[in-house]
Amino acid sequence: MTPSPSFKRTHLRRSSQLKRYTFPERQIYVAKKFHSRSDQIRDIVPGLGACYASDHITVEGRKVGFMYREAPDNDTDSGWRFLSGAERQEYLDDPKHLGIYDVNTIANYDEGIVALLSAAVGSAYRRTASDEFVAEDMSDDDA
């Protein structure tokens, strides 16, 4: 028996290769081919909550180049935001280039972030050419 077209659409929406983005006015499903498979993800830092990460990290496999922690959006959000540091503003303005992930997943992509994950809200770090993270000042200079 051949599955109906509606079954195929429903199954595709539930696929692990789709990320669901919810916006007040609509939901968007975007197919992504992740750099790491789900069976490659180990428990490195379980239980830290959710975070936002750029496709530069999760799809292209780049290291985290910039990370910062802001006040969480909800009870499951850790407040962490991870970028490669090479994203242009236009790229970041398009929500299909960002995803919500477990912090543990991003730690699997780049274990270099693990030592910094207990930093307080307001913390920010940039990766240097020598592959070390240094603290960044995130204060608003316009204040």
FIMILUM-489671 format. One line per 4 residues: number of its first residue (from 1); for each residue x, y, z of N, C-alpha, C. Coordinates in pm, whole numbers, plus 50000, padded with zeros to 5 digits. Example, Ala and Ser with C-alpha at 12.3 -4.5 7.8 and 13.67 -1.06 7.14 Angstrom:
1 = 51319 49431 50780 51230 49550 50780 51320 49670 50780; 51285 49775 50708 51367 49894 50714 51290 50003 50787
//
This chain:
1 = 50084 49883 50000 50000 50000 50000 50089 50124 50000; 50064 50219 49912 50140 50341 49901 50082 50447 49995; 50168 50512 50075 50117 50616 50166 50054 50731 50087; 49951 50788 50145 49884 50901 50081 49973 51025 50088
5 = 49949 51124 50000 50027 51248 50005 50018 51317 50140; 49901 51312 50205 49889 51380 50335 49973 51308 50440; 49984 51174 50433 50070 51100 50524 50215 51140 50504; 50258 51154 50379 50396 51192 50350 50427 51331 50404
9 = 50334 51426 50389 50356 51561 50442 50365 51557 50594; 50277 51481 50659 50278 51471 50804 50407 51407 50851; 50450 51300 50786 50573 51233 50824 50692 51326 50805; 50696 51401 50697 50806 51492 50670 50814 51598 50778
13 = 50701 51649 50823 50701 51750 50929 50757 51696 51059; 50745 51567 51080 50795 51507 51203 50939 51457 51189; 50995 51471 51073 51132 51425 51048 51229 51501 51137; 51337 51435 51178 51439 51499 51260 51519 51601 51181
17 = 51502 51607 51050 51575 51704 50970 51498 51833 50953; 51384 51847 51018 51307 51970 51009 51309 52041 51143; 51327 52169 51140 51317 52250 51259 51192 52336 51247; 51116 52347 51353 50993 52425 51351 51020 52559 51417
21 = 50990 52664 51345 51005 52799 51398 50865 52853 51420; 50838 52901 51539 50708 52955 51570 50718 53106 51585; 50638 53175 51510 50627 53319 51518 50482 53350 51549; 50455 53466 51606 50316 53495 51644 50216 53475 51531
25 = 50255 53505 51409 50159 53501 51299 50159 53368 51221; 50264 53285 51238 50268 53162 51159 50376 53067 51210; 50374 52945 51159 50479 52848 51185 50549 52819 51052; 50680 52805 51059 50758 52779 50938 50837 52651 50959
29 = 50833 52561 50862 50914 52441 50865 51025 52455 50761; 51147 52432 50804 51261 52447 50716 51342 52317 50721; 51365 52255 50606 51446 52134 50600 51592 52173 50614; 51664 52103 50702 51806 52129 50722 51881 51997 50725
33 = 51996 51998 50665 52085 51883 50674 52194 51918 50774; 52182 51864 50894 52273 51899 51002 52411 51836 50982; 52511 51905 51032 52649 51860 51019 52673 51731 51099; 52609 51719 51214 52619 51598 51296 52483 51527 51300
37 = 52488 51396 51298 52365 51317 51309 52325 51307 51456; 52198 51285 51481 52149 51278 51619 52212 51162 51696; 52249 51054 51628 52311 50941 51698 52457 50969 51735; 52511 51081 51692 52648 51121 51727 52651 51212 51850
41 = 52536 51256 51898 52528 51349 52010 52543 51272 52142; 52642 51312 52222 52670 51250 52352 52624 51343 52464; 52606 51288 52582 52572 51370 52699 52700 51432 52753; 52726 51556 52713 52844 51628 52760 52803 51723 52873
45 = 52697 51799 52851 52644 51893 52952 52491 51885 52952; 52435 51772 52991 52290 51757 52988 52221 51846 53091; 52099 51885 53059 52015 51956 53155 52035 52105 53166; 52108 52166 53072 52131 52311 53079 52021 52392 53012
49 = 51935 52327 52937 51825 52397 52874 51851 52425 52727; 51768 52512 52673 51770 52543 52530 51857 52666 52502; 51890 52681 52373 51970 52796 52329 51937 52823 52183; 51982 52937 52135 51975 52967 51992 52113 52945 51933
53 = 52117 52891 51811 52245 52875 51742 52224 52899 51593; 52327 52949 51531 52326 52978 51388 52352 52851 51306; 52298 52850 51184 52325 52739 51092 52473 52729 51056; 52548 52835 51073 52693 52825 51049 52751 52714 51136
57 = 52697 52696 51256 52746 52594 51349 52680 52459 51321; 52547 52455 51320 52476 52328 51315 52465 52267 51176; 52470 52348 51073 52458 52296 50936 52595 52292 50867; 52668 52402 50879 52798 52411 50812 52913 52352 50893
61 = 52892 52331 51024 52994 52267 51107 53106 52359 51152; 53084 52490 51149 53186 52583 51197 53189 52583 51350; 53302 52623 51406 53314 52636 51551 53239 52760 51597; 53206 52761 51725 53147 52879 51786 53256 52987 51789
65 = 53225 53103 51734 53321 53213 51734 53278 53324 51827; 53150 53326 51861 53098 53428 51952 52981 53367 52027; 52980 53383 52157 52871 53332 52240 52839 53434 52347; 52711 53447 52376 52670 53540 52481 52548 53485 52550
69 = 52528 53534 52672 52415 53488 52751 52330 53607 52791; 52203 53599 52756 52109 53703 52793 52003 53644 52884; 51917 53727 52935 51809 53678 53021 51725 53578 52942; 51695 53463 53001 51616 53362 52931 51478 53412 52890
73 = 51429 53361 52777 51296 53396 52728 51184 53322 52801; 51218 53204 52856 51117 53122 52924 51188 53022 53015; 51113 52931 53076 51169 52836 53173 51267 52736 53112; 51256 52707 52984 51347 52610 52923 51468 52675 52856
77 = 51465 52805 52839 51573 52877 52773 51688 52901 52870; 51809 52867 52830 51928 52892 52912 51976 53036 52900; 51934 53104 52793 51981 53238 52766 52102 53242 52674; 52163 53125 52645 52282 53121 52560 52246 53139 52413
81 = 52331 53213 52342 52320 53237 52198 52457 53209 52138; 52461 53125 52034 52588 53082 51975 52594 53117 51827; 52701 53183 51788 52723 53224 51649 52865 53186 51609; 52887 53175 51480 53024 53148 51433 53108 53275 51438
85 = 53041 53389 51433 53110 53517 51429 53127 53570 51288; 53093 53487 51189 53107 53528 51049 52972 53566 50987; 52865 53557 51063 52733 53588 51010 52719 53739 50986; 52659 53774 50876 52625 53913 50849 52487 53940 50909
89 = 52457 54066 50931 52329 54102 50992 52211 54053 50909; 52220 54062 50776 52111 54015 50689 52084 53866 50710; 52190 53789 50730 52180 53646 50755 52105 53622 50886; 52142 53695 50990 52080 53677 51122 51937 53729 51126
93 = 51905 53824 51040 51769 53878 51035 51669 53779 50975; 51718 53675 50908 51631 53573 50848 51621 53455 50945; 51505 53434 51008 51492 53331 51111 51521 53189 51064; 51522 53164 50934 51551 53027 50889 51697 52989 50911
97 = 51782 53088 50942 51924 53061 50966 51959 53038 51112; 51858 53040 51198 51877 53017 51340 51788 52903 51385; 51827 52837 51491 51745 52730 51544 51753 52727 51694; 51658 52660 51755 51657 52639 51899 51703 52496 51924
101 = 51806 52483 52007 51868 52353 52033 51892 52337 52182; 51916 52214 52223 51963 52188 52358 52109 52235 52364; 52149 52300 52473 52287 52345 52487 52383 52227 52470; 52344 52111 52517 52426 51992 52501 52458 51963 52354
105 = 52363 51986 52266 52385 51964 52123 52496 52055 52072; 52493 52182 52109 52596 52275 52063 52731 52241 52126; 52732 52193 52249 52857 52148 52312 52917 52030 52235; 52833 51949 52175 52882 51839 52091 52945 51891 51963
109 = 52892 51999 51910 52950 52060 51790 53082 52128 51822; 53096 52182 51942 53217 52256 51980 53238 52245 52131; 53320 52150 52174 53344 52128 52317 53419 52244 52382; 53474 52334 52304 53545 52449 52358 53457 52543 52439
113 = 53326 52532 52424 53234 52620 52498 53204 52571 52639; 53230 52446 52668 53184 52382 52792 53230 52456 52917; 53355 52496 52923 53409 52562 53042 53341 52696 53072; 53274 52753 52974 53214 52886 52990 53063 52882 53018
117 = 53004 52766 53014 52858 52756 53021 52798 52793 53156; 52879 52803 53260 52825 52844 53391 52833 52996 53410; 52877 53068 53310 52887 53214 53318 52749 53278 53338; 52750 53392 53401 52626 53461 53435 52561 53527 53314
121 = 52433 53558 53327 52362 53637 53227 52438 53768 53209; 52455 53810 53085 52532 53930 53054 52673 53900 53008; 52714 53774 53020 52848 53734 52976 52852 53718 52825; 52970 53744 52768 52991 53725 52624 53137 53688 52602
125 = 53160 53603 52503 53295 53557 52473 53317 53550 52323; 53439 53584 52283 53479 53578 52143 53599 53485 52133; 53600 53401 52031 53713 53310 52008 53822 53386 51933; 53944 53371 51979 54058 53439 51917 54122 53351 51811
129 = 54217 53407 51738 54290 53332 51636 54367 53215 51696; 54401 53224 51825 54472 53115 51894 54375 53011 51951; 54246 53019 51913 54143 52922 51950 54103 52928 52097; 54130 53041 52162 54089 53060 52301 53974 53160 52305
133 = 53889 53147 52407 53782 53244 52425 53829 53354 52518; 53794 53478 52483 53820 53593 52569 53687 53664 52594; 53678 53723 52714 53555 53794 52749 53538 53918 52662; 53413 53944 52626 53377 54062 52547 53289 54152 52633
137 = 53302 54281 52616 53217 54375 52686 53088 54392 52606; 52975 54360 52667 52846 54371 52600 52767 54492 52649; 52833 54581 52724 52760 54698 52773 52721 54788 52657; 52612 54857 52674 52561 54948 52570 52632 55081 52582
141 = 52715 55114 52484 52791 55239 52487 52704 55361 52469; 52581 55345 52423 52491 55457 52400 52416 55500 52526; 52435 55425 52632 52359 55453 52756 52410 55577 52826
//
